[in-house]
């Protein structure tokens, strides 16, 4: 059986304009949004997640619901009614709205939107499956009618995958569930739908009969594919490599069963049209990616590489499944189906098909060659150029699609005006597809385009491409190439033996899950900073002596992320690097200047409320040059532009919903001491350009620290990534004024915009100890009080190393509350002179001032007070 290209499934009434709109336009809109996201990805939260889901959840899901409905009528030999069209429109609307809510809810961290969107999507897809089941029960299908079971099976898998996705979006799921979610949705929802469709669509596109054994093999393949997906997803969910491999093997066997009949059809009628070529290439990417994943899983199990290795492999393959398989099968199917469904007779269909074929081999060659280049270990610039070429080639389909539809409608109008259908020899010849000479010529042009683009990219970045000379030596020297992985604060291997006189080329790959890394060599050669999964080629030059190398991300070198290049058979020379500042030359008494603005230390009282409150806060990490003492600036990594970050304030029982956005240059995270739960997910490090949602309920009172917990933690805290959360006890007496002071330390690099010097942290030698991020700032902008007023001062020692003993010179504390307990509680005749805190501890003191004047406050570790932990309370006379 084949589906006639000139006679689509019959209906009781022609599809209305609303039905045609819901069928044609949303897929194009989703594809357009995907292209926009690709070009704007640097400014988007979670860009990779968004691009993949725009394509798979948006464009592909809409196309599946639309065309599987169409195929079900054709395969079951039934007729669609106006009621069927109305119900289909409702399902399409629900699925698209659900996808929109998911695509808004996940990046923004609003889980309610995600849950509602996933529910709408699941409801629409399961309703679609139920409609096909009911249709099948009341039909007399042909021999391929049973392939509609593929649509029912894939819809059921999408329901499972969507539920998993909603659970993952909530933020409390096991990390490996994301892998199960990806396998079920890509290989299940998309893959099984495509498998069931190509059984009949492939020979139809080729204009040949389907293989006689195709129905039998299709019936046998469905259980293998479905069970394979479920077993693989279960293996991923429980991190069991043998189970994952077993599921993938079963799935690949199912693909083989279908592939045999598809290959026989292709032998009878080789692919010629852009539709058949696109679908054929998509099927190749599909089977190839699954095979690579299966082999990778087996190798990981055999070598005890661990589940994390397979997880990284899956996430590296998902873009190729999306771009090589899903996107191309959609383009190929639509290139055939749109002319068929628009109809109008042989000549209009030919006009539409011919328009879709225009420059088809050129477009497909550019897209696939670019995708292959992107998969190779090439330079970053070459990857960027390859991705641009792919987007242009695939994006041109939208232009071609609308031009083809317009041309076919015009041909239909002309046929209608003449009142007769003419089929010429040219029409018959065109049905066979693009002429061989034109196919070859366009394909060669596309290949040359990609090759020339790569040559130009390599010429612009010769070292990244492995060309040109490095730091030293003769360009004709023998070349030694070494593969190096960067992950877990280690280079593997970390000792490279190179014959003296050889040129060394290092192919560096960042295999870390979240961290950014680079490689700097003591001879001056260095790589760009690499995001997870990126690769760079580094020409280290001709090696004549030992050379040291390290990751230049702050703190990574100190944590052991170094390597040594050993020149075998050479006289050794030393190579070293030094940096930093001794912190001298800072005049803490100097005027900060007219642009100085102190950190706001006052803590406003909480508003009255009935029951617990919810606080929604966005903390954006940025790298910002900030003055930390008069005339001294540092490039700090900060939450919302200040060190410390903003003070959060609430009561016991309040809920805090924190959205962390990483707009910095490296991986960062956040750890709230005010919440208590497993840190695996909410405190994980996220790479630049991504975000996460961290939700906790304050169950205990205190002044709690929050900080970045990305290694090395000491460097991240010392470079400004900390802040305070004040959770008031249930019964806390009102005071006249309340202040928050967070003590921190600076280990200065260069005084003009440098970053933290981790060597000074190891030596436990801070340059500055400060309250609220600036040395002596409240000497220049004193905190205010009035005689007789009761003042509460919350103090947190953020560390990283220095304890604090908080003291107000000339004042006496009548209340001291430290780490959840009162040592004195406004008891007459009892007082305290200081509150001692270790790093990570906090509390508050209360006092009143008997007379006006300036009352200095300090840490009574006087060496630290003299290094900036000093301020003034200016007490005015009472009225």
Secondary structure, 3 states (H helix, E strand, C coil): CCCCCCCCCCECCCCCHHHHHHHHHHHHHHHHHHHHHHHCHHHCCCHHHHHHHHHHHHHHHHHHHHHHHHHHHHHHCCCECHHHHHHHHHHHHHHHHHHHHHHHHHHHCCHHHHHHHHHHHHHHHHHHHHHHHHHHHCCCCCCCHHHHHHHHHHHHHHHHHHHHHHHHHHCCCCCCHHHHHHHHHHHHHHHHHHHHHHHHHHHHHHCCCCCCCHHHHHHHHHHHHHHHHHHHHHHHHCCCHHHHHHHHHHHHHHHHHHHHHHHHHHHHCCCCCHHHHHHHHHHHHHHHHHHHHHHHHHHHHHCCCCHHHHHHHHHHHHHHHHHHHHHHHHHHHHHHHHHHHHCCCHHHHHHHHHHHHCCHHHHHHHHHHHHHHHHCCCCHHHHHHHHHHHHHHHHHHHHHHHHHHHHHHHHHHHHHHHCCCCCCHHHHHHCCCCCHHHHHHHHHHHHHHHHHHHHHHHHHCCCCCCCCCCCCCCCCCCEEEEEEEEECCEEECCEEEEECCCEEEEEEEECCCCCCECCEECCCCECCCECCCCEEEEEEEECCCCEEEECCCCCCCCCCCEEEEEEECCCCCCCCCCCCCCCCCCCCCCCCCCCCCCCCCECCCCCCCCCCCEEEEEEEEEEEEEEEECCEEEEEEEECCECCCCCEEEECCCEEEEEEEECCCCCECCEECCCCCCCCCCCCCECCCCEEEEEEECCCCEEEEEECCCCCHHHHHHCCCEEEEEEECCCCCCCCEEEEEEEEEECCCCCEEECCCHHHHHCCCCCEEEECCECCHHHHEEEEEECCCEEEEEEEEEECCCCEEEEECCCCECEEEECCEEEEECCCCCCECCEEECCCCEEEEEEECCCCEEEEEEECCHHHHCCCCEEEEEEECCC
